[in-house]
Amino acid sequence: MAVNQKVDISTIMRDWSVKEVEEKLTNQQDSEDGLNLPLPMLISQVNSALNAQARAVLSHFGPLNLAQWRIMRLVGTGIAETSTPVRKVIGLDKSQFSKELNALIGHGYITTRTFERDKRQQRLELTQQGRDALERLLPVLNQRHEHLMNAMQPEQRAHIRGALAALEEAAKKIDFETIVKIEEAAE
């Protein structure tokens, strides 16, 4: 198969082993910038690198993990104050969010109470200990944010949020022709 030839997913599923699939995908070329991986894999790699960087920074600020710090940041900066919006912004399922929230409560960083307008929701509030921890960490998080933004050219910074929003919307589509072909091949 030629390097620039597109790989048909139904052929992959029918004819190739996992090792061959990885090799074929790695050998695909992105004509615009020469990157070797499909966009979802590139985004996953960037996400992993950003999470590793964040965990390394956060390790100097106490026992909390990345998800717990994200909850504290959203609540402490007023971006979100009730459980469902916080959970959705962070991208945790209900079970994982509950586990992280209970750990924060156990460490004494957050308190909860029933939200008056919607009894199904919990209103989250940082304790004094949580506010103190966030106050120590926010300057570092802001510096990291500036570092990441400055890693991009001005035109890239101007388009990154719009590009990510477009990709998030595009990720909602699941009805591709190749899925039908895979289902037909399986029958």
C-alpha positions as CSV (number, residue, x, y, z in Angstrom):
1,M,0.0,0.0,0.0
2,A,1.4,3.4,-0.9
3,V,2.1,5.8,2.0
4,N,-0.4,8.5,0.9
5,Q,-3.2,6.1,0.1
6,K,-6.2,6.3,2.4
7,V,-6.9,3.3,4.6
8,D,-10.4,1.9,4.3
9,I,-11.5,0.9,7.8
10,S,-13.6,-2.1,6.6
11,T,-10.5,-3.5,4.9
12,I,-8.5,-3.1,8.1
13,M,-11.2,-4.9,10.1
14,R,-11.4,-7.7,7.6
15,D,-7.8,-8.3,6.5
16,W,-5.3,-7.0,9.0
17,S,-4.0,-7.9,12.4
18,V,-3.8,-5.3,15.2
19,K,-0.1,-4.9,14.6
20,E,-0.6,-4.3,10.9
21,V,-3.3,-1.8,11.7
22,E,-1.0,0.2,13.9
23,E,1.7,0.0,11.3
24,K,-0.6,1.2,8.5
25,L,-1.9,4.1,10.6
26,T,1.5,5.2,11.6
27,N,2.7,5.2,8.0
28,Q,-0.2,7.4,6.9
29,Q,1.0,10.9,6.1
30,D,-0.8,14.2,6.9
31,S,0.0,16.2,3.8
32,E,-0.4,19.6,5.5
33,D,2.2,19.2,8.3
34,G,3.7,15.7,8.0
35,L,2.3,14.3,11.2
36,N,1.9,10.6,11.1
37,L,-1.2,10.0,13.1
38,P,-4.9,10.5,12.5
39,L,-6.4,13.6,14.3
40,P,-8.0,11.7,17.2
41,M,-4.7,10.0,18.0
42,L,-2.9,13.3,17.9
43,I,-5.4,15.0,20.2
44,S,-5.1,12.0,22.5
45,Q,-1.3,12.4,22.6
46,V,-1.6,16.1,23.3
47,N,-4.2,15.4,26.0
48,S,-1.9,12.8,27.7
49,A,1.0,15.3,27.6
50,L,-1.0,18.1,29.1
51,N,-2.4,15.8,31.8
52,A,1.1,14.6,32.7
53,Q,2.4,18.2,32.8
54,A,-0.6,19.2,35.1
55,R,-0.1,16.2,37.4
56,A,3.6,17.1,37.7
57,V,2.7,20.7,38.7
58,L,0.0,19.6,41.0
59,S,2.1,17.1,42.8
60,H,3.7,20.0,44.7
61,F,0.4,21.2,46.1
62,G,-0.9,18.4,48.2
63,P,-2.6,15.0,48.0
64,L,-5.2,15.8,45.4
65,N,-5.4,14.4,41.9
66,L,-6.0,16.2,38.6
67,A,-9.7,15.7,38.6
68,Q,-10.0,17.0,42.1
69,W,-8.0,20.1,41.4
70,R,-10.2,20.7,38.3
71,I,-13.3,20.5,40.5
72,M,-11.8,22.9,43.0
73,R,-10.7,25.4,40.2
74,L,-14.2,25.4,38.7
75,V,-15.9,25.9,42.0
76,G,-13.4,28.3,43.5
77,T,-13.3,30.6,40.5
78,G,-17.0,30.7,40.1
79,I,-17.1,29.0,36.7
80,A,-19.6,26.4,38.0
81,E,-21.1,25.9,41.4
82,T,-23.5,23.0,41.1
83,S,-22.6,19.3,40.6
84,T,-23.9,18.7,37.1
85,P,-22.2,21.6,35.4
86,V,-19.0,20.9,37.2
87,R,-19.1,17.2,36.2
88,K,-19.9,18.0,32.6
89,V,-17.2,20.6,32.2
90,I,-14.6,18.2,33.6
91,G,-16.0,15.3,31.6
92,L,-16.5,12.7,34.4
93,D,-19.3,10.2,34.6
94,K,-21.6,10.4,37.6
95,S,-19.8,7.6,39.5
96,Q,-16.3,9.0,39.0
97,F,-17.4,12.5,39.9
98,S,-19.1,11.2,43.1
99,K,-15.8,9.5,44.0
100,E,-13.7,12.6,43.4
101,L,-16.2,14.9,45.2
102,N,-16.3,12.5,48.2
103,A,-12.5,12.6,48.4
104,L,-12.5,16.4,48.3
105,I,-15.1,16.4,51.2
106,G,-13.0,13.9,53.1
107,H,-9.8,16.0,52.7
108,G,-11.8,19.0,54.0
109,Y,-11.5,21.1,50.8
110,I,-15.2,21.2,49.7
111,T,-18.6,21.2,51.4
112,T,-21.9,20.5,49.7
113,R,-25.5,21.4,50.3
114,T,-28.8,20.9,48.4
115,F,-29.3,23.5,45.7
116,E,-32.5,25.4,46.5
117,R,-33.7,25.7,42.9
118,D,-33.1,22.1,42.0
119,K,-33.1,19.6,44.9
120,R,-31.4,17.0,42.6
121,Q,-28.3,19.2,42.5
122,Q,-25.7,19.8,45.1
123,R,-24.2,23.3,45.5
124,L,-20.5,23.0,45.9
125,E,-18.4,25.4,48.0
126,L,-14.8,25.5,48.9
127,T,-13.9,25.4,52.6
128,Q,-11.3,27.8,54.0
129,Q,-8.7,25.1,53.5
130,G,-9.9,24.7,49.9
131,R,-9.7,28.4,49.2
132,D,-6.2,28.6,50.7
133,A,-5.0,25.7,48.6
134,L,-6.5,27.2,45.5
135,E,-5.1,30.6,46.2
136,R,-1.6,29.0,46.4
137,L,-2.2,27.1,43.2
138,L,-4.0,29.6,40.9
139,P,-0.9,31.7,40.1
140,V,0.9,28.5,38.9
141,L,-2.1,27.4,36.9
142,N,-2.4,30.8,35.3
143,Q,1.3,30.8,34.5
144,R,1.0,27.3,32.9
145,H,-2.0,28.6,30.9
146,E,0.1,31.5,29.6
147,H,2.9,29.2,28.8
148,L,0.6,27.0,26.7
149,M,-1.0,29.9,24.9
150,N,2.4,31.5,24.2
151,A,3.6,28.2,22.6
152,M,1.2,29.0,19.7
153,Q,1.5,31.7,17.1
154,P,-1.1,34.6,17.4
155,E,-3.1,33.2,14.5
156,Q,-3.2,29.8,16.1
157,R,-4.3,31.2,19.5
158,A,-7.1,33.1,17.7
159,H,-8.5,29.9,16.2
160,I,-7.8,27.2,18.7
161,R,-11.1,27.5,20.7
162,G,-13.2,27.6,17.5
163,A,-11.3,24.7,16.1
164,L,-11.8,22.6,19.2
165,A,-15.5,23.5,19.3
166,A,-15.9,22.5,15.7
167,L,-14.2,19.1,16.4
168,E,-16.4,18.6,19.5
169,E,-19.5,19.1,17.3
170,A,-18.1,16.9,14.6
171,A,-17.4,14.2,17.2
172,K,-21.2,13.8,17.8
173,K,-21.7,12.3,14.3
174,I,-21.5,8.5,14.4
175,D,-23.3,7.4,11.2
176,F,-20.5,6.9,8.7
177,E,-20.6,4.7,5.7
178,T,-17.7,2.6,6.8
179,I,-19.6,1.6,10.0
180,V,-22.3,0.1,7.7
181,K,-19.7,-1.7,5.7
182,I,-18.2,-3.2,8.9
183,E,-21.7,-4.3,10.1
184,E,-22.4,-5.8,6.6
185,A,-19.0,-7.6,6.6
186,A,-19.8,-9.1,10.1
187,E,-23.1,-10.6,8.9
